[in-house]
Amino acid sequence: MLRGFAKKEHLFLSVSGLSFFTKPKFVYLISLRSPYPHQHVVASLDANVQLCNMENIKLAIVEDDPLIRESLENFLQEHPAISISLVKGSMEAFLEAIKDADRQKLDVLLLDIELPGMSGIQGIYHIRQKYPELDIVMLTTFEEEEMIFNALCAGACSYISKRTPLATIREAVFTVHRGGSYMSPSIARKIAQHFMPKEQTDHELLSLRQKEIVRGIVDGLSYKMIADRLNISIDTVRDHIKRIYRALEVNSKAEVIRKSLDGEI
């Protein structure tokens, strides 16, 4: 039986009774017998060859939470095909670091949305000026449809929830680097549902989230207070308000409150 595992510069093989020394494209037999029937045999493999052509992904991370940032960096850099090229805690710091794009090669960016100062979505435009071909993966806690589509329309190619296991995030990095896109299952479902045909009655003009926002308006809460109550961003609240106005064909909060009190919502 042949067993093995690979590190950055070595391939370890387990072969009963046989020993091998390997170089690129060649294998040299060292011994045909072993006094130990279950002896593990070590084979050294050229780091530049490996079992196949090894990818070399230059990865950047923009995440303001130090624990999440450190976890991502420590886990992802363990893979020999991934090189962590740049790690920053804000969009402003990242844009400052990439001013001279000729000196910094980047392939994939893991980007948080809610950052201090400029948001991740707002920063995509500026990033595209320096790195038009960069694969941008949004890594965030926000799963609202509006946020998802805003990020994708801005230029992100993938959207992943922060609840995603680190191994799956690493898989996503490889997927986008190979030309694909990656969505967390819950995100993919929301996108699919968005395009599904819907039959709406007069009582289904608003989504559940929009009804929660209307309830906040009726309660006299400000946009900021509604955002805090629902654990969403204030920009998301504003976007929902616009959609509520269009759906109800109104132009003010007073009209929304009136319709709500009259049982029309």
Secondary structure as UniProt FT lines:
FT   STRAND          2..6
FT   STRAND          11..15
FT   TURN            16..17
FT   STRAND          19..23
FT   TURN            24..25
FT   STRAND          26..31
FT   TURN            37..38
FT   STRAND          41..43
FT   TURN            47..49
FT   STRAND          57..62
FT   HELIX           66..76
FT   TURN            77..78
FT   TURN            80..81
FT   STRAND          82..88
FT   HELIX           91..97
FT   HELIX           101..103
FT   STRAND          108..111
FT   HELIX           120..130
FT   TURN            132..133
FT   STRAND          135..140
FT   HELIX           145..154
FT   STRAND          158..161
FT   TURN            162..163
FT   HELIX           166..177
FT   TURN            178..179
FT   HELIX           185..195
FT   HELIX           202..204
FT   HELIX           208..218
FT   TURN            219..220
FT   HELIX           223..230
FT   HELIX           234..248
FT   HELIX           253..261
FT   TURN            262..263
//
